[in-house]
Each structure stands twice: as structure tokens, then as C-alpha cells.
Amino acid sequence: MSNIILPTDYIINIFYQYAGYPRKKSSGVYYGGCSVCREGHSWMKKRRLYYLVNENIIYCHNCGLSKSPLNWIIEVSGKTYLEILKESGTYSSNLDYYNAKEQTNNISEKIIDIELPKDSINLFDPIQIEYYKDNRVVKDALDLIKRRRLDTLINRPKAFYLSLNDQIHCNRLIIPFYDIENKITFYQSREIYSQDGIIKPKYLSKLNSNKEIYGINSIKSDIDKLFIFEGPLDSSCVINGIGICGIKLTDYQKKLLNNFFTFQKIYVLDNQYIDKTSRKETEFLIKNNQFVFIWPKQYKQKDFNEICCDFKIDQISSKFILKNTFSGEIALLKIKMI
């Protein structure tokens, strides 16, 4: 994904939308407040986030964030990879979601009506698996599911899917998101092959759709806690785990969560000892009066799915999360010590 070069004018326009109090420093350099770490007490006093045009990089001298403009825009805007390509004018026709015959119809209406890519294979259906038993991609997808314990985790989806022909989600593990009526309203696909000759991010979302919340259909009312994870795989490890496809809730996702106002929300991000962005976002959440899970120092895993894989377990107890959940001054002191 980092090999995609967005138009400079487009990047500058987005930088002015999302960087704090942005300015042009000199020819080829723009700077502003960091939208990820918020720069602590120096917010509105110093500008430490830089867009270096010639190097095509966005860098924060405060938190060390270093990203391509495309990755940065995805993180701060909540827009999908393909939405940004279309908006910036770099969208390639070979990524069209539908073939040429279908493009004469109203695409947005067709996308809304389609739950999954048209040729999706249910990887939990033994009849379909038997039919595709000699297909290499199907075998590799099933191997990924086994290695990551995705078929046994406590909060797993009803099924995983695979498309062999879809021009966007082809040969990727498709993760369905259900609404409270158990209808598939959204999906993400995850790469199976890290190098498949196509420049795509690790996760891709359903085109022209609002980001939904994974796990919202399996929330149990006898537990008054919701554990908010970055993605669906980690949230599959915990009862009442939900995934938001990133580290920030979109406005639409906030509206969905408003329906669960009686539940205490606890953010469980990736290991703050390993992930600098997670550490800064955790601090931001604390300063906004949120409850956060702070990783015990002895855990070397990046996320909850890695814990399940390493310890060969299918569920992480909510007691473990609650024991390491903090807010206010105590939470701020703990995150500052990392």
C-alpha cells in the first residue's frame, strides 16, 4: 500500500483538514499538531507533525509516528483504502467491484444489497470445503484459520468466507459483521498471502459502506461491560468483545454504541509496550475520561489473538481485562511509565 502515490495537492488538502492548526513551513514542508498523540501539554503551542513532500512521508517529532500519506489518511479520516483512491483520482479501473457488464446499473444500490462477494465460499461448510478440497487458496485459508484459532475462539463469527474471483477481495479471508438481527451488513477481508503481487493493505473493507462494529450481534446482557478492540480477530477472544476496524470510532459507530448506554465501555488496544501508536491513543482516551486496558509488562504478545495462539486457549477471561483496567490519574501515571 505504501507504493501508492497520492497527488500532492490532495495530501495537502487532507493535511489541512486533520492536522492541528496546520501551516506551510517552507517549500515542500507542511506542519501542524499531531492528530494521533495530540502532543501532550504542547498542543496549540508547538507544531511537531510534518508532511515532507519530497520524501512523501508524514512524521511526528513528538510520538515518532512515521507513515506514508495514504496510511496516515486512512488512520485519521476513517476512510477506506478505495474511498481515498477514488476521492484523490488515483483509483484504477482494474479495482472495480463489478465487471463491465454490471457497471451500467446503479453501483451504490447494488453494493448495499450484496451481503458478501458473489462467489463467496463458506469455510465452515463441510460440503463446500469438500468440493474445493484440492484448491490451494482454500487450503491456505483454512490453514490460517487453524493457526490463528479462528474456528474455536469464544466470540468467533458464524463463518469465514473466501472469494476466488472478486476483483477486490479475491484470495483474502472475508470476515462478516452482523447487526443485532444477525444479518450481514458489512465485512472486512484480511490478506492470506503477504506477497501476492498486488499492492493492497492487510485489511480491506466493503466498498461504499459505513464501518460497522464486529460482535454487536453477540453482546450478552448479563455482562455489563463492552470491550472495544481494534479489530475483529482480537475481539473474538473475549465475551462481549467488539471490533471497530481501527483505533478510533467513527461517528456512525458512536451512534451504534449509543444503543448500549447501560454498558461500561473499556478500550483494549494493542500492547502499549510494543505499539507506539497504541500507547499514544491510550493516553488520549485516558485524557478523555475513558476506561482503558493497560497491558501488563510481562506480556510480550502484540494483541489478544497472539495470546490465544501462544497459550493455546480459546478465551481470555474478562477478569484479566478488568484487573488491568484503569482510568483517571492512575491510568495516566501507568501509561506515562511505559
C-alpha positions as CSV (number, residue, x, y, z in Angstrom):
1,M,0.0,0.0,0.0
2,S,2.9,2.4,0.7
3,N,3.8,2.2,-3.1
4,I,0.6,4.1,-4.0
5,I,1.5,7.8,-4.7
6,L,-1.4,10.2,-4.0
7,P,-1.5,13.6,-5.6
8,T,0.4,16.2,-3.5
9,D,-2.5,18.7,-3.7
10,Y,-4.8,16.1,-2.3
11,I,-2.5,15.2,0.6
12,I,-2.1,18.9,1.4
13,N,-5.8,19.4,1.4
14,I,-6.3,16.4,3.8
15,F,-3.4,17.6,6.0
16,Y,-5.1,20.9,6.4
17,Q,-8.3,19.1,7.4
18,Y,-6.9,16.8,10.1
19,A,-3.6,18.2,11.3
20,G,-3.9,20.6,14.2
21,Y,-3.6,24.3,13.3
22,P,-1.6,23.5,10.1
23,R,0.8,25.8,8.4
24,K,3.2,25.8,5.5
25,K,6.7,26.0,6.8
26,S,8.7,26.3,3.6
27,S,8.6,24.9,0.1
28,G,7.9,21.2,0.3
29,V,7.2,21.2,4.1
30,Y,3.9,21.5,5.9
31,Y,3.5,21.2,9.7
32,G,0.8,21.1,12.4
33,G,-0.3,19.4,15.6
34,C,-0.2,15.6,15.6
35,S,-3.7,14.1,15.3
36,V,-2.6,10.8,16.9
37,C,-0.6,11.8,20.0
38,R,-2.1,15.3,20.4
39,E,1.4,16.4,21.6
40,G,0.5,16.5,25.3
41,H,0.9,19.8,27.0
42,S,2.4,21.4,23.9
43,W,-0.9,21.1,22.0
44,M,-1.6,24.5,20.4
45,K,1.9,25.7,21.4
46,K,4.1,23.7,19.1
47,R,3.7,22.0,15.7
48,R,5.6,18.7,15.5
49,L,3.7,16.8,12.8
50,Y,5.4,17.3,9.4
51,Y,4.4,16.4,5.9
52,L,7.6,16.2,3.8
53,V,6.5,16.5,0.2
54,N,9.8,15.4,-1.4
55,E,10.1,12.4,0.9
56,N,6.4,11.6,0.7
57,I,6.1,10.9,4.4
58,I,4.2,12.2,7.4
59,Y,6.3,12.3,10.6
60,C,5.7,13.4,14.2
61,H,8.7,14.5,16.1
62,N,6.8,14.0,19.4
63,C,5.5,10.5,19.2
64,G,7.7,9.2,16.4
65,L,4.8,8.4,14.1
66,S,6.1,7.8,10.6
67,K,3.6,6.9,7.8
68,S,3.0,7.2,4.2
69,P,0.4,9.8,3.4
70,L,-2.1,7.1,2.4
71,N,-1.7,5.2,5.7
72,W,-2.0,8.4,7.7
73,I,-5.1,9.5,5.9
74,I,-6.7,6.1,6.5
75,E,-6.0,6.3,10.2
76,V,-7.1,9.9,10.8
77,S,-10.1,10.1,8.5
78,G,-11.6,6.6,8.9
79,K,-12.0,6.4,5.1
80,T,-11.3,3.1,3.4
81,Y,-8.4,2.5,1.0
82,L,-10.6,2.5,-2.0
83,E,-12.6,5.6,-0.9
84,I,-9.3,7.5,-0.7
85,L,-8.2,6.3,-4.2
86,K,-11.4,7.4,-5.7
87,E,-11.5,10.7,-3.9
88,S,-7.9,11.5,-4.9
89,G,-8.4,10.5,-8.5
90,T,-5.8,7.6,-8.3
91,Y,-8.5,4.9,-8.5
92,S,-7.7,2.3,-11.1
93,S,-10.4,0.7,-13.1
94,N,-8.9,-2.8,-12.6
95,L,-10.1,-2.5,-9.0
96,D,-13.8,-2.1,-9.9
97,Y,-16.0,-4.0,-7.7
98,Y,-18.2,-5.2,-10.6
99,N,-17.4,-6.2,-14.1
100,A,-18.0,-4.1,-17.1
101,K,-21.5,-5.5,-17.8
102,E,-22.7,-4.6,-14.4
103,Q,-21.4,-1.0,-14.5
104,T,-24.4,0.1,-16.5
105,N,-26.5,-0.3,-13.3
106,N,-26.6,1.8,-10.2
107,I,-23.5,0.6,-8.3
108,S,-24.3,2.1,-4.9
109,E,-27.6,0.4,-4.8
110,K,-26.1,-3.0,-5.8
111,I,-23.4,-2.8,-3.2
112,I,-25.9,-2.1,-0.4
113,D,-27.9,-5.2,-1.4
114,I,-25.0,-7.6,-1.5
115,E,-24.0,-9.1,1.8
116,L,-20.8,-10.7,0.6
117,P,-18.8,-11.0,-2.7
118,K,-20.9,-13.0,-5.1
119,D,-18.8,-16.2,-5.3
120,S,-18.1,-16.4,-1.5
121,I,-17.2,-19.9,-0.2
122,N,-18.4,-20.7,3.4
123,L,-15.2,-22.0,5.0
124,F,-17.3,-23.5,7.8
125,D,-19.5,-25.6,5.4
126,P,-18.1,-29.1,5.1
127,I,-19.9,-29.7,1.8
128,Q,-18.3,-26.6,0.2
129,I,-14.9,-27.5,1.6
130,E,-15.1,-31.0,0.2
131,Y,-15.9,-29.6,-3.2
132,Y,-12.9,-27.2,-3.1
133,K,-10.6,-29.6,-1.2
134,D,-7.9,-29.5,-3.9
135,N,-7.9,-25.7,-4.2
136,R,-4.6,-24.3,-2.9
137,V,-6.1,-20.9,-1.8
138,V,-8.9,-22.7,0.1
139,K,-6.3,-24.9,1.8
140,D,-4.2,-21.9,2.8
141,A,-7.2,-20.0,4.1
142,L,-8.2,-23.0,6.3
143,D,-4.6,-23.2,7.5
144,L,-4.7,-19.6,8.5
145,I,-7.9,-20.2,10.4
146,K,-6.4,-23.1,12.3
147,R,-3.1,-21.3,13.0
148,R,-4.9,-18.3,14.5
149,R,-7.5,-20.5,16.3
150,L,-10.3,-18.6,14.4
151,D,-12.5,-21.6,14.3
152,T,-12.6,-22.2,18.1
153,L,-12.4,-18.7,19.7
154,I,-15.3,-17.9,22.0
155,N,-16.6,-14.9,20.1
156,R,-15.9,-16.1,16.6
157,P,-18.3,-15.3,13.7
158,K,-20.7,-17.9,12.4
159,A,-18.4,-18.4,9.4
160,F,-15.5,-17.1,7.5
161,Y,-15.7,-16.7,3.7
162,L,-13.4,-16.7,0.7
163,S,-13.8,-15.4,-2.8
164,L,-11.7,-16.8,-5.7
165,N,-12.8,-14.2,-8.3
166,D,-13.8,-10.9,-6.7
167,Q,-11.5,-8.1,-8.1
168,I,-11.0,-6.5,-4.7
169,H,-11.3,-9.3,-2.1
170,C,-10.0,-12.2,-4.2
171,N,-7.9,-14.7,-2.2
172,R,-8.4,-13.0,1.1
173,L,-10.1,-14.2,4.3
174,I,-13.5,-12.5,4.5
175,I,-14.8,-11.7,8.0
176,P,-18.5,-11.0,8.2
177,F,-20.0,-8.3,10.5
178,Y,-23.6,-8.9,11.7
179,D,-26.1,-6.5,13.1
180,I,-28.3,-7.1,16.1
181,E,-30.7,-9.1,13.9
182,N,-27.9,-11.4,12.8
183,K,-27.9,-10.0,9.2
184,I,-24.5,-9.5,7.5
185,T,-24.3,-5.7,6.9
186,F,-20.5,-5.3,6.5
187,Y,-17.3,-7.3,6.0
188,Q,-13.6,-6.9,6.0
189,S,-11.1,-9.1,4.2
190,R,-7.7,-10.0,5.5
191,E,-4.7,-10.9,3.5
192,I,-3.8,-14.6,3.4
193,Y,-0.6,-14.0,1.4
194,S,1.7,-11.2,2.4
195,Q,3.2,-11.0,-1.1
196,D,0.7,-11.8,-3.8
197,G,1.8,-9.3,-6.4
198,I,-1.0,-6.9,-5.7
199,I,-0.5,-3.7,-3.7
200,K,-3.2,-3.9,-1.0
201,P,-3.4,-3.3,2.7
202,K,-3.6,-6.0,5.3
203,Y,-7.3,-5.3,5.7
204,L,-9.9,-4.1,3.1
205,S,-13.5,-3.1,3.9
206,K,-16.7,-3.5,2.0
207,L,-16.9,-0.8,-0.7
208,N,-19.1,2.3,-0.2
209,S,-20.3,1.2,3.3
210,N,-20.2,2.6,6.8
211,K,-17.8,0.8,9.1
212,E,-19.9,-1.4,11.3
213,I,-19.0,-2.9,14.7
214,Y,-17.9,-6.5,14.8
215,G,-19.6,-8.6,17.5
216,I,-22.5,-6.3,18.1
217,N,-24.9,-9.3,17.5
218,S,-23.4,-11.4,20.2
219,I,-23.4,-8.9,23.1
220,K,-24.7,-10.6,26.3
221,S,-26.9,-8.6,28.6
222,D,-25.8,-10.4,31.7
223,I,-22.4,-8.8,31.4
224,D,-22.5,-5.1,31.8
225,K,-19.1,-4.5,30.1
226,L,-18.2,-3.9,26.5
227,F,-14.6,-4.5,25.5
228,I,-13.7,-2.3,22.5
229,F,-10.9,-3.8,20.4
230,E,-9.2,-2.5,17.2
231,G,-10.2,-5.4,15.0
232,P,-12.5,-8.5,14.8
233,L,-9.9,-11.1,15.4
234,D,-8.9,-9.8,18.9
235,S,-12.5,-9.2,19.9
236,S,-13.2,-12.8,19.0
237,C,-11.2,-13.8,22.0
238,V,-13.5,-12.3,24.7
239,I,-17.2,-12.4,25.5
240,N,-18.7,-9.0,24.8
241,G,-15.6,-8.1,22.7
242,I,-16.4,-5.8,19.8
243,G,-14.1,-4.6,17.0
244,I,-14.2,-1.2,15.4
245,C,-11.7,-1.6,12.5
246,G,-9.1,0.8,13.8
247,I,-8.3,2.8,16.9
248,K,-10.9,5.5,16.6
249,L,-14.7,5.2,16.5
250,T,-16.4,6.8,13.5
251,D,-19.5,9.0,14.1
252,Y,-21.6,6.2,12.7
253,Q,-20.1,3.7,15.1
254,K,-20.7,6.1,18.0
255,K,-24.4,6.1,17.2
256,L,-24.5,2.3,17.2
257,L,-22.8,2.2,20.6
258,N,-25.3,4.7,22.0
259,N,-27.8,1.9,21.9
260,F,-25.8,0.2,24.6
261,F,-25.7,3.1,27.1
262,T,-26.1,0.8,30.1
263,F,-22.8,-1.0,29.4
264,Q,-19.4,0.2,30.6
265,K,-17.1,0.7,27.7
266,I,-13.4,-0.4,28.1
267,Y,-10.9,0.1,25.3
268,V,-8.5,-2.7,24.8
269,L,-5.8,-1.6,22.3
270,D,-2.7,-3.4,21.1
271,N,0.2,-3.8,23.5
272,Q,1.4,-0.3,24.5
273,Y,4.9,-1.6,25.2
274,I,5.2,-2.7,21.6
275,D,2.9,-0.3,19.6
276,K,3.8,3.4,20.0
277,T,0.6,4.5,18.2
278,S,-1.5,2.4,20.6
279,R,0.3,3.9,23.6
280,K,-0.4,7.5,22.4
281,E,-4.1,6.7,21.6
282,T,-4.5,5.1,25.1
283,E,-3.2,8.3,26.6
284,F,-5.6,10.3,24.5
285,L,-8.5,8.1,25.7
286,I,-7.5,8.5,29.3
287,K,-7.5,12.3,29.0
288,N,-11.0,12.0,27.6
289,N,-12.2,10.1,30.7
290,Q,-12.3,6.7,29.1
291,F,-11.6,3.3,30.8
292,V,-8.6,1.6,29.2
293,F,-6.8,-1.8,29.4
294,I,-3.1,-1.3,30.1
295,W,-1.0,-4.3,29.2
296,P,1.0,-6.0,32.0
297,K,4.7,-5.6,31.3
298,Q,5.4,-9.3,31.3
299,Y,3.2,-10.0,28.2
300,K,5.3,-9.8,25.0
301,Q,2.4,-10.5,22.6
302,K,1.2,-7.7,20.4
303,D,-2.5,-8.4,20.8
304,F,-5.1,-10.8,22.3
305,N,-5.2,-13.2,19.4
306,E,-1.4,-13.7,19.8
307,I,-2.0,-14.6,23.5
308,C,-4.6,-17.2,22.5
309,C,-2.3,-18.7,19.9
310,D,0.8,-18.7,22.2
311,F,-1.1,-20.2,25.2
312,K,-3.4,-22.4,23.0
313,I,-6.6,-21.1,24.6
314,D,-9.9,-20.0,23.0
315,Q,-11.0,-17.4,25.5
316,I,-9.4,-14.7,27.6
317,S,-11.4,-14.0,30.8
318,S,-13.0,-10.6,31.3
319,K,-11.4,-10.8,34.8
320,F,-8.0,-10.5,33.3
321,I,-9.1,-7.3,31.4
322,L,-10.8,-5.8,34.4
323,K,-7.8,-6.4,36.7
324,N,-5.7,-4.3,34.3
325,T,-8.3,-1.6,33.5
326,F,-7.7,1.9,34.7
327,S,-9.0,5.4,34.3
328,G,-8.1,8.9,35.5
329,E,-4.9,9.8,37.2
330,I,-3.9,6.2,37.9
331,A,-4.2,5.3,34.3
332,L,-2.3,8.3,33.2
333,L,0.5,7.6,35.6
334,K,0.7,4.0,34.4
335,I,0.8,4.9,30.7
336,K,3.4,7.6,31.3
337,M,5.6,4.9,32.8
338,I,5.6,2.8,29.7
